Amino acid sequence: MRQLPTHNQMRRDARDKALTRDSWKIFQIMSEFVEGFQELADLSPSVSIFGSARFTPDHPYYKHSEDISRLLSDSGFAVVSGGGPGVMEAANKGAFSGKSASVGLNIKLPNEQSGNPYQDISLNFKYFFARKVMFVKYASAYVVMPGGFGTLDEMAEVLTLVQTGKSRQLPIILFGTQFWGGLLEWFEQSLIPTGTISPEDMNLFQVTDDPQFVVDTIFDFYEGVELDRISDDSQLMIDL
């Protein structure tokens, strides 16, 4: 008579299946890192721009994102965005019409994400964490436009890397004083008094409403440094 598998045997079989499935995921993750490193290793000095996917082309923040990206591109900086609609499209569009590369780090999402047509270099990711590494690893500066949870996540990631010394200090510029005002007030009135951040942590970033200020701030930060040196140095930012 055929015997039913024991409880321990069933657990071992389930564990083996899970390990096999996870092993294949490791190869998928590795392939995303390898492709990203290969495509972006020779990228000229670049600026990563984050922001909401929900802004339409007639929205002021869309237009500001496009203006900032065009100014950066014409100044010699490649622009890296999420490759989707909204601010990401505006960033790619501005760079695409400029002198430097427009890079889109695309990711598959159920609703909002669809690739925009303004990408000189287009990479596709399944895993958010692999994509986030590419945003950070080769960037010479960060521009954070108004956005939702995803934008807040990217901003917190960058600030944490700089605050903890995992990244060298770089220009981090929040665009939209009215939009970010409430959050920054909460930083000052809640986080600093409770000791969860230090008062000097407020110096890790700047806030503006002026696209030209973004470009000037980045150039002021790197005054006296050749643009190709910026690209070389930025690759030392994180422990990868």
C-alpha positions as MATLAB code, in Angstrom:
seq = 'MRQLPTHNQMRRDARDKALTRDSWKIFQIMSEFVEGFQELADLSPSVSIFGSARFTPDHPYYKHSEDISRLLSDSGFAVVSGGGPGVMEAANKGAFSGKSASVGLNIKLPNEQSGNPYQDISLNFKYFFARKVMFVKYASAYVVMPGGFGTLDEMAEVLTLVQTGKSRQLPIILFGTQFWGGLLEWFEQSLIPTGTISPEDMNLFQVTDDPQFVVDTIFDFYEGVELDRISDDSQLMIDL';
ca = [
       0.000    0.000    0.000;
       1.289    3.453   -0.933;
       2.164    5.531    2.128;
       1.258    9.177    2.470;
       4.222   11.520    2.989;
       4.948   12.395    6.569;
       4.585   15.908    7.899;
       8.381   16.305    8.016;
       8.703   15.086    4.432;
       6.066   17.563    3.283;
       7.915   20.361    5.062;
      11.209   19.365    3.421;
       9.571   19.228   -0.012;
       8.028   22.660    0.487;
      11.360   24.045    1.687;
      13.190   22.599   -1.331;
      10.661   24.144   -3.711;
      10.984   27.519   -1.988;
      14.786   27.396   -2.159;
      14.679   26.518   -5.855;
      12.294   29.384   -6.546;
      14.392   31.848   -4.543;
      17.594   30.668   -6.242;
      16.154   31.610   -9.619;
      15.140   34.996   -8.192;
      18.768   35.584   -7.205;
      19.822   35.113  -10.829;
      17.107   37.540  -11.956;
      18.296   40.117   -9.443;
      21.926   39.629  -10.480;
      21.012   40.133  -14.123;
      19.390   43.480  -13.321;
      22.486   44.670  -11.472;
      24.824   43.475  -14.224;
      22.821   45.147  -16.979;
      22.570   48.372  -15.007;
      26.282   48.499  -14.255;
      27.170   47.771  -17.881;
      24.845   50.410  -19.307;
      25.588   53.198  -16.824;
      29.276   52.702  -15.955;
      30.417   55.068  -18.716;
      27.622   57.570  -18.226;
      28.742   61.175  -18.171;
      28.148   63.132  -14.931;
      24.491   62.638  -14.170;
      21.684   64.015  -12.050;
      18.848   61.827  -10.792;
      15.413   63.463  -10.771;
      12.526   62.047   -8.730;
       8.879   63.098   -8.724;
       5.258   62.137   -9.177;
       4.070   60.051  -12.112;
       0.661   61.749  -11.898;
       1.405   65.256  -13.163;
       0.108   65.997  -16.664;
       2.075   68.026  -19.237;
       0.072   71.155  -18.446;
       0.982   71.050  -14.744;
       3.549   73.628  -13.538;
       5.694   70.941  -11.871;
       5.859   69.027  -15.158;
       7.029   72.164  -16.938;
       9.553   72.994  -14.220;
      10.938   69.458  -14.396;
      11.360   69.763  -18.135;
      13.096   73.141  -17.779;
      15.471   71.852  -15.096;
      16.381   68.812  -17.164;
      17.013   70.828  -20.299;
      19.283   73.206  -18.382;
      21.185   70.293  -16.843;
      21.500   68.479  -20.158;
      22.826   71.542  -21.953;
      25.269   72.032  -19.067;
      26.805   68.594  -19.571;
      24.829   66.432  -17.146;
      23.001   63.313  -18.189;
      19.564   63.138  -16.582;
      18.307   59.932  -14.956;
      14.612   59.491  -14.192;
      12.199   56.650  -13.577;
      11.289   56.438  -17.263;
       7.540   56.702  -16.713;
       4.950   59.508  -17.029;
       4.600   62.734  -15.081;
       7.810   64.231  -13.684;
       9.757   61.277  -15.050;
       8.564   61.986  -18.571;
       9.235   65.696  -18.179;
      12.780   64.988  -16.962;
      13.491   62.642  -19.850;
      11.896   65.034  -22.334;
      13.988   67.987  -21.226;
      17.203   65.976  -21.350;
      16.252   64.347  -24.661;
      16.021   67.766  -26.286;
      19.341   68.843  -24.743;
      22.966   67.934  -25.380;
      23.421   65.079  -22.893;
      21.906   61.643  -22.412;
      18.364   61.007  -21.213;
      18.205   57.833  -19.096;
      15.054   56.022  -18.010;
      15.080   53.403  -15.257;
      11.726   51.797  -15.974;
       9.837   49.467  -13.661;
       6.683   47.441  -14.205;
       3.782   48.616  -12.036;
       0.083   47.661  -12.166;
      -1.207   51.168  -12.791;
       1.001   54.203  -13.269;
       4.202   53.048  -14.907;
       4.528   53.054  -18.688;
       7.695   53.983  -20.529;
       7.924   57.422  -22.096;
       9.474   57.912  -25.562;
      12.200   60.375  -24.508;
      14.937   57.930  -23.480;
      18.384   57.605  -25.060;
      19.157   54.796  -22.607;
      16.281   52.674  -21.355;
      16.596   49.995  -18.666;
      13.787   47.813  -17.354;
      13.600   46.593  -13.768;
      11.399   44.155  -11.904;
      12.850   44.883   -8.466;
      12.622   48.292   -6.817;
      15.826   47.856   -4.806;
      17.958   47.115   -7.888;
      16.505   50.180   -9.594;
      17.174   52.352   -6.537;
      20.845   51.370   -6.546;
      21.154   52.604  -10.136;
      19.530   55.906   -9.186;
      22.128   56.429   -6.482;
      25.352   54.811   -7.622;
      26.233   57.036  -10.580;
      24.504   60.275   -9.571;
      26.376   63.520   -9.016;
      23.311   65.276   -7.578;
      19.641   64.689   -6.794;
      16.640   66.826   -7.645;
      13.483   65.897   -5.762;
      10.337   67.264   -7.354;
       6.918   67.072   -5.645;
       5.633   63.516   -5.474;
       3.987   60.811   -3.433;
       5.123   57.812   -1.428;
       7.639   56.681   -4.044;
       9.272   60.105   -4.170;
       9.388   60.297   -0.371;
      10.990   56.862   -0.326;
      13.700   57.913   -2.789;
      14.339   61.153   -0.896;
      14.624   59.376    2.464;
      16.966   56.807    0.910;
      19.340   59.470   -0.399;
      19.277   61.510    2.811;
      19.941   58.386    4.870;
      22.930   57.371    2.735;
      24.498   60.808    3.122;
      23.605   61.157    6.808;
      25.138   57.779    7.686;
      28.264   58.246    5.581;
      27.372   55.500    3.115;
      27.438   58.188    0.443;
      29.651   61.185    0.167;
      27.794   64.466    0.471;
      26.238   65.626   -2.788;
      23.784   68.335   -3.774;
      20.240   67.317   -2.805;
      17.721   69.881   -3.978;
      14.012   69.847   -3.172;
      11.971   71.796   -5.710;
       8.781   73.507   -4.544;
       8.955   75.488   -1.316;
       5.194   75.434   -0.764;
       4.919   71.701   -1.439;
       7.781   70.709    0.875;
       7.139   73.393    3.503;
       4.880   71.314    5.747;
       7.251   68.358    5.781;
      10.264   70.530    6.577;
       8.308   72.240    9.359;
       7.579   68.790   10.805;
      11.287   67.960   10.617;
      12.062   71.078   12.636;
       9.209   70.835   15.139;
       9.096   67.060   15.671;
      12.216   65.246   14.538;
      14.824   67.687   15.849;
      13.210   68.256   19.295;
      12.825   64.508   19.852;
      16.410   63.911   18.804;
      15.662   61.570   15.903;
      17.682   63.824   13.589;
      20.293   66.468   14.358;
      19.808   70.177   13.581;
      22.723   69.998   11.119;
      20.884   67.327    9.133;
      18.735   70.141    7.761;
      21.858   71.262    5.886;
      21.913   68.060    3.828;
      19.491   69.587    1.314;
      18.326   72.867   -0.156;
      14.884   74.041   -1.283;
      14.056   76.266   -4.238;
      11.421   77.336   -6.757;
      13.964   78.399   -9.386;
      15.160   75.942  -12.095;
      18.347   77.940  -12.651;
      19.146   77.737   -8.933;
      19.250   73.960   -9.285;
      21.942   74.114  -11.945;
      23.899   76.872  -10.206;
      23.867   74.962   -6.899;
      25.298   71.845   -8.530;
      28.034   73.792  -10.310;
      28.865   75.756   -7.153;
      29.228   72.482   -5.245;
      31.667   71.112   -7.815;
      33.507   74.366   -8.484;
      37.023   73.597   -9.673;
      36.276   69.927  -10.383;
      36.241   68.621  -13.952;
      32.943   67.046  -15.024;
      34.584   63.716  -15.834;
      36.032   63.659  -12.312;
      32.522   64.056  -10.922;
      31.442   60.927  -12.753;
      34.484   58.941  -11.584;
      34.146   60.002   -7.946;
      30.401   59.396   -7.786;
      30.924   55.710   -8.448;
      32.551   55.439   -5.018;
      29.404   56.545   -3.265;
      27.916   53.305   -2.008;
      29.253   49.991   -0.783;
      28.683   47.988   -3.941;
];
